[in-house]
Amino acid sequence: MLIGELAKKAGVQKDTIRHYVEVGLLTPSKRSVGTRAYNEFAETDLSKLELILQSKSLGFSLNEMRPYIELYMNENLTDRIATAAFENKLIEVERKISQLKQMRIKLKQIIKKYEG
């Protein structure tokens, strides 16, 4: 499938797909028609793109998700490895929540001081 079809199926912009190609997360094959060259995407690219989007929605950076995506696509991502990745991300999220709560307390104290 061409980039437009992949974008439509995944619900993203073409530029998003181009970015993932540029950073090496998606690797389309090249197809030539006359003098024009096109990127051809397979159904596995759609699966990979959906995994990238899901990982991003869970707070994983592209660098964090890269090794897990490769393992998944090579069918080497075990439940243990996936669980460890999600547990580590959860610890990071909980740490950020704690920091934000502390910031909220401090901000409320400052507001109260100036309202005073």
Backbone as XML, in Angstrom:
<?xml version="1.0"?>
<chain id="A" units="angstrom">
  <residue number="1" name="MET">
    <atom name="N" x="0.843" y="-1.178" z="0.000"/>
    <atom name="CA" x="0.000" y="0.000" z="0.000"/>
    <atom name="C" x="0.887" y="1.238" z="0.000"/>
  </residue>
  <residue number="2" name="LEU">
    <atom name="N" x="0.357" y="2.308" z="-0.530"/>
    <atom name="CA" x="1.093" y="3.568" z="-0.571"/>
    <atom name="C" x="0.877" y="4.334" z="0.726"/>
  </residue>
  <residue number="3" name="ILE">
    <atom name="N" x="1.646" y="5.391" z="0.904"/>
    <atom name="CA" x="1.652" y="6.135" z="2.154"/>
    <atom name="C" x="0.271" y="6.689" z="2.505"/>
  </residue>
  <residue number="4" name="GLY">
    <atom name="N" x="-0.477" y="7.150" z="1.519"/>
    <atom name="CA" x="-1.807" y="7.700" z="1.775"/>
    <atom name="C" x="-2.760" y="6.666" z="2.345"/>
  </residue>
  <residue number="5" name="GLU">
    <atom name="N" x="-2.709" y="5.472" z="1.821"/>
    <atom name="CA" x="-3.566" y="4.391" z="2.311"/>
    <atom name="C" x="-3.163" y="3.987" z="3.728"/>
  </residue>
  <residue number="6" name="LEU">
    <atom name="N" x="-1.865" y="3.890" z="3.968"/>
    <atom name="CA" x="-1.387" y="3.547" z="5.307"/>
    <atom name="C" x="-1.810" y="4.621" z="6.305"/>
  </residue>
  <residue number="7" name="ALA">
    <atom name="N" x="-1.668" y="5.878" z="5.918"/>
    <atom name="CA" x="-2.053" y="6.982" z="6.801"/>
    <atom name="C" x="-3.541" y="6.917" z="7.128"/>
  </residue>
  <residue number="8" name="LYS">
    <atom name="N" x="-4.343" y="6.638" z="6.123"/>
    <atom name="CA" x="-5.792" y="6.563" z="6.332"/>
    <atom name="C" x="-6.143" y="5.396" z="7.257"/>
  </residue>
  <residue number="9" name="LYS">
    <atom name="N" x="-5.550" y="4.235" z="7.024"/>
    <atom name="CA" x="-5.841" y="3.062" z="7.854"/>
    <atom name="C" x="-5.418" y="3.274" z="9.311"/>
  </residue>
  <residue number="10" name="ALA">
    <atom name="N" x="-4.304" y="3.975" z="9.510"/>
    <atom name="CA" x="-3.781" y="4.188" z="10.864"/>
    <atom name="C" x="-4.360" y="5.438" z="11.523"/>
  </residue>
  <residue number="11" name="GLY">
    <atom name="N" x="-4.999" y="6.291" z="10.740"/>
    <atom name="CA" x="-5.576" y="7.513" z="11.289"/>
    <atom name="C" x="-4.538" y="8.565" z="11.640"/>
  </residue>
  <residue number="12" name="VAL">
    <atom name="N" x="-3.477" y="8.643" z="10.830"/>
    <atom name="CA" x="-2.418" y="9.627" z="11.054"/>
    <atom name="C" x="-2.152" y="10.391" z="9.768"/>
  </residue>
  <residue number="13" name="GLN">
    <atom name="N" x="-1.363" y="11.446" z="9.878"/>
    <atom name="CA" x="-0.968" y="12.228" z="8.712"/>
    <atom name="C" x="0.197" y="11.535" z="7.987"/>
  </residue>
  <residue number="14" name="LYS">
    <atom name="N" x="0.336" y="11.810" z="6.716"/>
    <atom name="CA" x="1.458" y="11.264" z="5.944"/>
    <atom name="C" x="2.794" y="11.695" z="6.536"/>
  </residue>
  <residue number="15" name="ASP">
    <atom name="N" x="2.859" y="12.932" z="7.039"/>
    <atom name="CA" x="4.110" y="13.420" z="7.626"/>
    <atom name="C" x="4.533" y="12.583" z="8.836"/>
  </residue>
  <residue number="16" name="THR">
    <atom name="N" x="3.569" y="12.074" z="9.577"/>
    <atom name="CA" x="3.882" y="11.206" z="10.717"/>
    <atom name="C" x="4.595" y="9.953" z="10.227"/>
  </residue>
  <residue number="17" name="ILE">
    <atom name="N" x="4.078" y="9.369" z="9.172"/>
    <atom name="CA" x="4.686" y="8.163" z="8.606"/>
    <atom name="C" x="6.061" y="8.484" z="8.047"/>
  </residue>
  <residue number="18" name="ARG">
    <atom name="N" x="6.173" y="9.602" z="7.351"/>
    <atom name="CA" x="7.482" y="10.005" z="6.817"/>
    <atom name="C" x="8.510" y="10.154" z="7.943"/>
  </residue>
  <residue number="19" name="HIS">
    <atom name="N" x="8.079" y="10.700" z="9.078"/>
    <atom name="CA" x="8.984" y="10.855" z="10.221"/>
    <atom name="C" x="9.452" y="9.487" z="10.721"/>
  </residue>
  <residue number="20" name="TYR">
    <atom name="N" x="8.539" y="8.546" z="10.850"/>
    <atom name="CA" x="8.921" y="7.214" z="11.329"/>
    <atom name="C" x="9.827" y="6.486" z="10.336"/>
  </residue>
  <residue number="21" name="VAL">
    <atom name="N" x="9.653" y="6.770" z="9.048"/>
    <atom name="CA" x="10.565" y="6.221" z="8.041"/>
    <atom name="C" x="11.943" y="6.862" z="8.218"/>
  </residue>
  <residue number="22" name="GLU">
    <atom name="N" x="11.947" y="8.180" z="8.396"/>
    <atom name="CA" x="13.205" y="8.925" z="8.533"/>
    <atom name="C" x="14.025" y="8.457" z="9.734"/>
  </residue>
  <residue number="23" name="VAL">
    <atom name="N" x="13.354" y="8.146" z="10.847"/>
    <atom name="CA" x="14.078" y="7.716" z="12.049"/>
    <atom name="C" x="14.300" y="6.207" z="12.080"/>
  </residue>
  <residue number="24" name="GLY">
    <atom name="N" x="13.856" y="5.514" z="11.040"/>
    <atom name="CA" x="14.149" y="4.092" z="10.913"/>
    <atom name="C" x="13.190" y="3.143" z="11.607"/>
  </residue>
  <residue number="25" name="LEU">
    <atom name="N" x="12.044" y="3.635" z="12.063"/>
    <atom name="CA" x="11.077" y="2.738" z="12.696"/>
    <atom name="C" x="10.214" y="2.015" z="11.669"/>
  </residue>
  <residue number="26" name="LEU">
    <atom name="N" x="10.002" y="2.632" z="10.535"/>
    <atom name="CA" x="9.302" y="1.980" z="9.423"/>
    <atom name="C" x="10.266" y="1.890" z="8.245"/>
  </residue>
  <residue number="27" name="THR">
    <atom name="N" x="10.260" y="0.752" z="7.573"/>
    <atom name="CA" x="11.178" y="0.557" z="6.448"/>
    <atom name="C" x="10.406" y="0.040" z="5.234"/>
  </residue>
  <residue number="28" name="PRO">
    <atom name="N" x="9.821" y="0.955" z="4.470"/>
    <atom name="CA" x="9.071" y="0.526" z="3.292"/>
    <atom name="C" x="9.999" y="0.040" z="2.189"/>
  </residue>
  <residue number="29" name="SER">
    <atom name="N" x="9.421" y="-0.736" z="1.306"/>
    <atom name="CA" x="10.189" y="-1.122" z="0.123"/>
    <atom name="C" x="9.955" y="-0.058" z="-0.944"/>
  </residue>
  <residue number="30" name="LYS">
    <atom name="N" x="10.859" y="0.001" z="-1.910"/>
    <atom name="CA" x="10.761" y="1.003" z="-2.981"/>
    <atom name="C" x="10.058" y="0.379" z="-4.180"/>
  </residue>
  <residue number="31" name="ARG">
    <atom name="N" x="9.194" y="1.177" z="-4.798"/>
    <atom name="CA" x="8.488" y="0.728" z="-5.992"/>
    <atom name="C" x="8.608" y="1.816" z="-7.042"/>
  </residue>
  <residue number="32" name="SER">
    <atom name="N" x="8.979" y="1.439" z="-8.246"/>
    <atom name="CA" x="9.114" y="2.408" z="-9.328"/>
    <atom name="C" x="7.999" y="2.213" z="-10.346"/>
  </residue>
  <residue number="33" name="VAL">
    <atom name="N" x="7.439" y="3.323" z="-10.773"/>
    <atom name="CA" x="6.452" y="3.327" z="-11.849"/>
    <atom name="C" x="6.930" y="4.394" z="-12.822"/>
  </residue>
  <residue number="34" name="GLY">
    <atom name="N" x="7.457" y="3.934" z="-13.940"/>
    <atom name="CA" x="8.047" y="4.867" z="-14.896"/>
    <atom name="C" x="9.273" y="5.509" z="-14.276"/>
  </residue>
  <residue number="35" name="THR">
    <atom name="N" x="9.274" y="6.826" z="-14.248"/>
    <atom name="CA" x="10.404" y="7.547" z="-13.665"/>
    <atom name="C" x="10.173" y="7.926" z="-12.205"/>
  </residue>
  <residue number="36" name="ARG">
    <atom name="N" x="9.004" y="7.568" z="-11.673"/>
    <atom name="CA" x="8.672" y="7.927" z="-10.294"/>
    <atom name="C" x="8.948" y="6.760" z="-9.353"/>
  </residue>
  <residue number="37" name="ALA">
    <atom name="N" x="9.433" y="7.085" z="-8.161"/>
    <atom name="CA" x="9.689" y="6.071" z="-7.139"/>
    <atom name="C" x="8.731" y="6.305" z="-5.969"/>
  </residue>
  <residue number="38" name="TYR">
    <atom name="N" x="8.182" y="5.225" z="-5.464"/>
    <atom name="CA" x="7.232" y="5.289" z="-4.359"/>
    <atom name="C" x="7.687" y="4.375" z="-3.230"/>
  </residue>
  <residue number="39" name="ASN">
    <atom name="N" x="7.264" y="4.730" z="-2.017"/>
    <atom name="CA" x="7.438" y="3.834" z="-0.888"/>
    <atom name="C" x="6.231" y="2.899" z="-0.831"/>
  </residue>
  <residue number="40" name="GLU">
    <atom name="N" x="6.500" y="1.629" z="-0.747"/>
    <atom name="CA" x="5.442" y="0.620" z="-0.666"/>
    <atom name="C" x="5.444" y="0.058" z="0.757"/>
  </residue>
  <residue number="41" name="PHE">
    <atom name="N" x="4.297" y="0.114" z="1.409"/>
    <atom name="CA" x="4.171" y="-0.375" z="2.776"/>
    <atom name="C" x="3.377" y="-1.672" z="2.789"/>
  </residue>
  <residue number="42" name="ALA">
    <atom name="N" x="3.784" y="-2.585" z="3.671"/>
    <atom name="CA" x="3.117" y="-3.874" z="3.813"/>
    <atom name="C" x="2.168" y="-3.832" z="5.015"/>
  </residue>
  <residue number="43" name="GLU">
    <atom name="N" x="1.354" y="-4.859" z="5.153"/>
    <atom name="CA" x="0.459" y="-4.963" z="6.308"/>
    <atom name="C" x="1.259" y="-4.997" z="7.609"/>
  </residue>
  <residue number="44" name="THR">
    <atom name="N" x="2.470" y="-5.552" z="7.564"/>
    <atom name="CA" x="3.298" y="-5.571" z="8.777"/>
    <atom name="C" x="3.691" y="-4.156" z="9.185"/>
  </residue>
  <residue number="45" name="ASP">
    <atom name="N" x="3.815" y="-3.266" z="8.196"/>
    <atom name="CA" x="4.103" y="-1.862" z="8.522"/>
    <atom name="C" x="2.926" y="-1.222" z="9.247"/>
  </residue>
  <residue number="46" name="LEU">
    <atom name="N" x="1.705" y="-1.605" z="8.872"/>
    <atom name="CA" x="0.524" y="-1.104" z="9.567"/>
    <atom name="C" x="0.526" y="-1.606" z="11.011"/>
  </residue>
  <residue number="47" name="SER">
    <atom name="N" x="0.835" y="-2.876" z="11.207"/>
    <atom name="CA" x="0.913" y="-3.430" z="12.571"/>
    <atom name="C" x="1.978" y="-2.707" z="13.387"/>
  </residue>
  <residue number="48" name="LYS">
    <atom name="N" x="3.111" y="-2.482" z="12.778"/>
    <atom name="CA" x="4.207" y="-1.791" z="13.466"/>
    <atom name="C" x="3.802" y="-0.360" z="13.801"/>
  </residue>
  <residue number="49" name="LEU">
    <atom name="N" x="3.150" y="0.330" z="12.859"/>
    <atom name="CA" x="2.702" y="1.696" z="13.083"/>
    <atom name="C" x="1.687" y="1.751" z="14.226"/>
  </residue>
  <residue number="50" name="GLU">
    <atom name="N" x="0.773" y="0.806" z="14.268"/>
    <atom name="CA" x="-0.212" y="0.761" z="15.356"/>
    <atom name="C" x="0.476" y="0.546" z="16.698"/>
  </residue>
  <residue number="51" name="LEU">
    <atom name="N" x="1.515" y="-0.282" z="16.728"/>
    <atom name="CA" x="2.274" y="-0.509" z="17.952"/>
    <atom name="C" x="3.018" y="0.763" z="18.372"/>
  </residue>
  <residue number="52" name="ILE">
    <atom name="N" x="3.575" y="1.471" z="17.414"/>
    <atom name="CA" x="4.264" y="2.736" z="17.693"/>
    <atom name="C" x="3.285" y="3.735" z="18.307"/>
  </residue>
  <residue number="53" name="LEU">
    <atom name="N" x="2.108" y="3.853" z="17.700"/>
    <atom name="CA" x="1.117" y="4.806" z="18.189"/>
    <atom name="C" x="0.627" y="4.443" z="19.588"/>
  </residue>
  <residue number="54" name="GLN">
    <atom name="N" x="0.420" y="3.164" z="19.826"/>
    <atom name="CA" x="-0.004" y="2.720" z="21.152"/>
    <atom name="C" x="1.095" y="3.008" z="22.180"/>
  </residue>
  <residue number="55" name="SER">
    <atom name="N" x="2.331" y="2.720" z="21.824"/>
    <atom name="CA" x="3.453" y="2.955" z="22.735"/>
    <atom name="C" x="3.588" y="4.437" z="23.056"/>
  </residue>
  <residue number="56" name="LYS">
    <atom name="N" x="3.433" y="5.282" z="22.039"/>
    <atom name="CA" x="3.504" y="6.734" z="22.266"/>
    <atom name="C" x="2.399" y="7.180" z="23.203"/>
  </residue>
  <residue number="57" name="SER">
    <atom name="N" x="1.199" y="6.624" z="23.046"/>
    <atom name="CA" x="0.076" y="7.024" z="23.897"/>
    <atom name="C" x="0.308" y="6.618" z="25.349"/>
  </residue>
  <residue number="58" name="LEU">
    <atom name="N" x="1.186" y="5.656" z="25.579"/>
    <atom name="CA" x="1.517" y="5.208" z="26.935"/>
    <atom name="C" x="2.749" y="5.917" z="27.485"/>
  </residue>
  <residue number="59" name="GLY">
    <atom name="N" x="3.272" y="6.877" z="26.732"/>
    <atom name="CA" x="4.373" y="7.691" z="27.225"/>
    <atom name="C" x="5.756" y="7.220" z="26.844"/>
  </residue>
  <residue number="60" name="PHE">
    <atom name="N" x="5.869" y="6.223" z="26.005"/>
    <atom name="CA" x="7.184" y="5.744" z="25.576"/>
    <atom name="C" x="7.737" y="6.678" z="24.502"/>
  </residue>
  <residue number="61" name="SER">
    <atom name="N" x="8.999" y="7.033" z="24.635"/>
    <atom name="CA" x="9.664" y="7.812" z="23.587"/>
    <atom name="C" x="10.018" y="6.864" z="22.442"/>
  </residue>
  <residue number="62" name="LEU">
    <atom name="N" x="10.371" y="7.449" z="21.309"/>
    <atom name="CA" x="10.751" y="6.606" z="20.162"/>
    <atom name="C" x="11.968" y="5.755" z="20.502"/>
  </residue>
  <residue number="63" name="ASN">
    <atom name="N" x="12.925" y="6.325" z="21.214"/>
    <atom name="CA" x="14.119" y="5.559" z="21.582"/>
    <atom name="C" x="13.794" y="4.449" z="22.572"/>
  </residue>
  <residue number="64" name="GLU">
    <atom name="N" x="12.845" y="4.713" z="23.483"/>
    <atom name="CA" x="12.461" y="3.688" z="24.449"/>
    <atom name="C" x="11.753" y="2.516" z="23.765"/>
  </residue>
  <residue number="65" name="MET">
    <atom name="N" x="10.919" y="2.822" z="22.788"/>
    <atom name="CA" x="10.122" y="1.761" z="22.170"/>
    <atom name="C" x="10.871" y="0.992" z="21.087"/>
  </residue>
  <residue number="66" name="ARG">
    <atom name="N" x="11.896" y="1.579" z="20.514"/>
    <atom name="CA" x="12.586" y="0.961" z="19.375"/>
    <atom name="C" x="12.974" y="-0.507" z="19.609"/>
  </residue>
  <residue number="67" name="PRO">
    <atom name="N" x="13.668" y="-0.844" z="20.710"/>
    <atom name="CA" x="14.066" y="-2.254" z="20.872"/>
    <atom name="C" x="12.877" y="-3.199" z="21.025"/>
  </residue>
  <residue number="68" name="TYR">
    <atom name="N" x="11.811" y="-2.726" z="21.655"/>
    <atom name="CA" x="10.641" y="-3.584" z="21.860"/>
    <atom name="C" x="9.873" y="-3.802" z="20.556"/>
  </residue>
  <residue number="69" name="ILE">
    <atom name="N" x="9.844" y="-2.784" z="19.729"/>
    <atom name="CA" x="9.175" y="-2.918" z="18.431"/>
    <atom name="C" x="9.919" y="-3.933" z="17.572"/>
  </residue>
  <residue number="70" name="GLU">
    <atom name="N" x="11.248" y="-3.843" z="17.582"/>
    <atom name="CA" x="12.038" y="-4.810" z="16.815"/>
    <atom name="C" x="11.815" y="-6.234" z="17.318"/>
  </residue>
  <residue number="71" name="LEU">
    <atom name="N" x="11.814" y="-6.388" z="18.646"/>
    <atom name="CA" x="11.556" y="-7.718" z="19.215"/>
    <atom name="C" x="10.170" y="-8.213" z="18.819"/>
  </residue>
  <residue number="72" name="TYR">
    <atom name="N" x="9.181" y="-7.331" z="18.889"/>
    <atom name="CA" x="7.809" y="-7.704" z="18.540"/>
    <atom name="C" x="7.716" y="-8.128" z="17.077"/>
  </residue>
  <residue number="73" name="MET">
    <atom name="N" x="8.307" y="-7.337" z="16.207"/>
    <atom name="CA" x="8.214" y="-7.634" z="14.775"/>
    <atom name="C" x="8.958" y="-8.916" z="14.412"/>
  </residue>
  <residue number="74" name="ASN">
    <atom name="N" x="9.988" y="-9.270" z="15.187"/>
    <atom name="CA" x="10.727" y="-10.509" z="14.957"/>
    <atom name="C" x="10.151" y="-11.679" z="15.756"/>
  </residue>
  <residue number="75" name="GLU">
    <atom name="N" x="8.997" y="-11.422" z="16.403"/>
    <atom name="CA" x="8.309" y="-12.422" z="17.221"/>
    <atom name="C" x="9.176" y="-12.936" z="18.361"/>
  </residue>
  <residue number="76" name="ASN">
    <atom name="N" x="10.010" y="-12.039" z="18.913"/>
    <atom name="CA" x="10.871" y="-12.395" z="20.045"/>
    <atom name="C" x="10.521" y="-11.631" z="21.315"/>
  </residue>
  <residue number="77" name="LEU">
    <atom name="N" x="9.420" y="-10.879" z="21.292"/>
    <atom name="CA" x="9.018" y="-10.117" z="22.469"/>
    <atom name="C" x="8.237" y="-11.046" z="23.399"/>
  </residue>
  <residue number="78" name="THR">
    <atom name="N" x="8.875" y="-11.437" z="24.479"/>
    <atom name="CA" x="8.229" y="-12.344" z="25.421"/>
    <atom name="C" x="7.340" y="-11.545" z="26.381"/>
  </residue>
  <residue number="79" name="ASP">
    <atom name="N" x="6.426" y="-12.239" z="27.023"/>
    <atom name="CA" x="5.564" y="-11.595" z="28.007"/>
    <atom name="C" x="6.404" y="-10.994" z="29.134"/>
  </residue>
  <residue number="80" name="ARG">
    <atom name="N" x="7.453" y="-11.679" z="29.515"/>
    <atom name="CA" x="8.317" y="-11.198" z="30.597"/>
    <atom name="C" x="8.989" y="-9.883" z="30.222"/>
  </residue>
  <residue number="81" name="ILE">
    <atom name="N" x="9.500" y="-9.795" z="29.007"/>
    <atom name="CA" x="10.161" y="-8.566" z="28.542"/>
    <atom name="C" x="9.150" y="-7.428" z="28.457"/>
  </residue>
  <residue number="82" name="ALA">
    <atom name="N" x="7.969" y="-7.709" z="27.900"/>
    <atom name="CA" x="6.939" y="-6.683" z="27.771"/>
    <atom name="C" x="6.477" y="-6.199" z="29.144"/>
  </residue>
  <residue number="83" name="THR">
    <atom name="N" x="6.267" y="-7.140" z="30.053"/>
    <atom name="CA" x="5.825" y="-6.776" z="31.398"/>
    <atom name="C" x="6.866" y="-5.899" z="32.091"/>
  </residue>
  <residue number="84" name="ALA">
    <atom name="N" x="8.124" y="-6.231" z="31.951"/>
    <atom name="CA" x="9.192" y="-5.435" z="32.558"/>
    <atom name="C" x="9.195" y="-4.018" z="31.992"/>
  </residue>
  <residue number="85" name="ALA">
    <atom name="N" x="8.998" y="-3.882" z="30.689"/>
    <atom name="CA" x="8.976" y="-2.552" z="30.064"/>
    <atom name="C" x="7.808" y="-1.731" z="30.603"/>
  </residue>
  <residue number="86" name="PHE">
    <atom name="N" x="6.640" y="-2.354" z="30.707"/>
    <atom name="CA" x="5.467" y="-1.642" z="31.209"/>
    <atom name="C" x="5.610" y="-1.312" z="32.691"/>
  </residue>
  <residue number="87" name="GLU">
    <atom name="N" x="6.191" y="-2.197" z="33.455"/>
    <atom name="CA" x="6.411" y="-1.925" z="34.882"/>
    <atom name="C" x="7.376" y="-0.759" z="35.074"/>
  </residue>
  <residue number="88" name="ASN">
    <atom name="N" x="8.431" y="-0.730" z="34.285"/>
    <atom name="CA" x="9.387" y="0.385" z="34.364"/>
    <atom name="C" x="8.734" y="1.710" z="33.990"/>
  </residue>
  <residue number="89" name="LYS">
    <atom name="N" x="7.896" y="1.696" z="32.963"/>
    <atom name="CA" x="7.194" y="2.915" z="32.553"/>
    <atom name="C" x="6.222" y="3.343" z="33.651"/>
  </residue>
  <residue number="90" name="LEU">
    <atom name="N" x="5.556" y="2.388" z="34.289"/>
    <atom name="CA" x="4.633" y="2.705" z="35.367"/>
    <atom name="C" x="5.364" y="3.356" z="36.538"/>
  </residue>
  <residue number="91" name="ILE">
    <atom name="N" x="6.521" y="2.851" z="36.885"/>
    <atom name="CA" x="7.330" y="3.458" z="37.957"/>
    <atom name="C" x="7.672" y="4.900" z="37.596"/>
  </residue>
  <residue number="92" name="GLU">
    <atom name="N" x="8.057" y="5.125" z="36.350"/>
    <atom name="CA" x="8.393" y="6.480" z="35.891"/>
    <atom name="C" x="7.171" y="7.398" z="35.969"/>
  </residue>
  <residue number="93" name="VAL">
    <atom name="N" x="6.004" y="6.912" z="35.553"/>
    <atom name="CA" x="4.780" y="7.707" z="35.586"/>
    <atom name="C" x="4.410" y="8.042" z="37.029"/>
  </residue>
  <residue number="94" name="GLU">
    <atom name="N" x="4.508" y="7.067" z="37.915"/>
    <atom name="CA" x="4.177" y="7.308" z="39.319"/>
    <atom name="C" x="5.134" y="8.328" z="39.942"/>
  </residue>
  <residue number="95" name="ARG">
    <atom name="N" x="6.394" y="8.283" z="39.560"/>
    <atom name="CA" x="7.371" y="9.257" z="40.047"/>
    <atom name="C" x="7.002" y="10.669" z="39.561"/>
  </residue>
  <residue number="96" name="LYS">
    <atom name="N" x="6.604" y="10.775" z="38.312"/>
    <atom name="CA" x="6.207" y="12.079" z="37.771"/>
    <atom name="C" x="4.944" y="12.601" z="38.462"/>
  </residue>
  <residue number="97" name="ILE">
    <atom name="N" x="3.997" y="11.706" z="38.729"/>
    <atom name="CA" x="2.777" y="12.114" z="39.422"/>
    <atom name="C" x="3.119" y="12.660" z="40.801"/>
  </residue>
  <residue number="98" name="SER">
    <atom name="N" x="4.008" y="11.981" z="41.497"/>
    <atom name="CA" x="4.431" y="12.432" z="42.825"/>
    <atom name="C" x="5.074" y="13.815" z="42.746"/>
  </residue>
  <residue number="99" name="GLN">
    <atom name="N" x="5.926" y="14.021" z="41.762"/>
    <atom name="CA" x="6.576" y="15.318" z="41.582"/>
    <atom name="C" x="5.546" y="16.411" z="41.283"/>
  </residue>
  <residue number="100" name="LEU">
    <atom name="N" x="4.568" y="16.087" z="40.452"/>
    <atom name="CA" x="3.533" y="17.062" z="40.112"/>
    <atom name="C" x="2.680" y="17.407" z="41.336"/>
  </residue>
  <residue number="101" name="LYS">
    <atom name="N" x="2.397" y="16.423" z="42.165"/>
    <atom name="CA" x="1.638" y="16.695" z="43.388"/>
    <atom name="C" x="2.408" y="17.632" z="44.304"/>
  </residue>
  <residue number="102" name="GLN">
    <atom name="N" x="3.705" y="17.429" z="44.403"/>
    <atom name="CA" x="4.530" y="18.323" z="45.224"/>
    <atom name="C" x="4.541" y="19.737" z="44.642"/>
  </residue>
  <residue number="103" name="MET">
    <atom name="N" x="4.614" y="19.840" z="43.340"/>
    <atom name="CA" x="4.578" y="21.154" z="42.695"/>
    <atom name="C" x="3.245" y="21.838" z="42.976"/>
  </residue>
  <residue number="104" name="ARG">
    <atom name="N" x="2.154" y="21.074" z="42.920"/>
    <atom name="CA" x="0.831" y="21.631" z="43.180"/>
    <atom name="C" x="0.761" y="22.191" z="44.598"/>
  </residue>
  <residue number="105" name="ILE">
    <atom name="N" x="1.273" y="21.450" z="45.558"/>
    <atom name="CA" x="1.272" y="21.906" z="46.957"/>
    <atom name="C" x="2.039" y="23.220" z="47.077"/>
  </residue>
  <residue number="106" name="LYS">
    <atom name="N" x="3.213" y="23.276" z="46.488"/>
    <atom name="CA" x="4.041" y="24.491" z="46.563"/>
    <atom name="C" x="3.348" y="25.674" z="45.889"/>
  </residue>
  <residue number="107" name="LEU">
    <atom name="N" x="2.736" y="25.434" z="44.750"/>
    <atom name="CA" x="2.044" y="26.512" z="44.046"/>
    <atom name="C" x="0.867" y="27.031" z="44.869"/>
  </residue>
  <residue number="108" name="LYS">
    <atom name="N" x="0.126" y="26.136" z="45.492"/>
    <atom name="CA" x="-0.990" y="26.563" z="46.334"/>
    <atom name="C" x="-0.498" y="27.384" z="47.521"/>
  </residue>
  <residue number="109" name="GLN">
    <atom name="N" x="0.656" y="26.990" z="48.081"/>
    <atom name="CA" x="1.230" y="27.748" z="49.187"/>
    <atom name="C" x="1.607" y="29.155" z="48.753"/>
  </residue>
  <residue number="110" name="ILE">
    <atom name="N" x="2.206" y="29.265" z="47.581"/>
    <atom name="CA" x="2.599" y="30.579" z="47.054"/>
    <atom name="C" x="1.373" y="31.428" z="46.783"/>
  </residue>
  <residue number="111" name="ILE">
    <atom name="N" x="0.363" y="30.836" z="46.197"/>
    <atom name="CA" x="-0.880" y="31.581" z="45.904"/>
    <atom name="C" x="-1.498" y="32.075" z="47.203"/>
  </residue>
  <residue number="112" name="LYS">
    <atom name="N" x="-1.550" y="31.205" z="48.191"/>
    <atom name="CA" x="-2.134" y="31.580" z="49.479"/>
    <atom name="C" x="-1.334" y="32.725" z="50.118"/>
  </residue>
  <residue number="113" name="LYS">
    <atom name="N" x="-0.028" y="32.669" z="50.006"/>
    <atom name="CA" x="0.837" y="33.702" z="50.558"/>
    <atom name="C" x="0.534" y="35.068" z="49.921"/>
  </residue>
  <residue number="114" name="TYR">
    <atom name="N" x="0.347" y="35.096" z="48.603"/>
    <atom name="CA" x="0.117" y="36.367" z="47.908"/>
    <atom name="C" x="-1.330" y="36.833" z="48.022"/>
  </residue>
  <residue number="115" name="GLU">
    <atom name="N" x="-2.238" y="35.935" z="48.284"/>
    <atom name="CA" x="-3.637" y="36.345" z="48.476"/>
    <atom name="C" x="-3.825" y="36.973" z="49.855"/>
  </residue>
  <residue number="116" name="GLY">
    <atom name="N" x="-2.985" y="36.542" z="50.773"/>
    <atom name="CA" x="-2.963" y="36.827" z="52.143"/>
    <atom name="C" x="-3.433" y="37.963" z="52.822"/>
  </residue>
</chain>
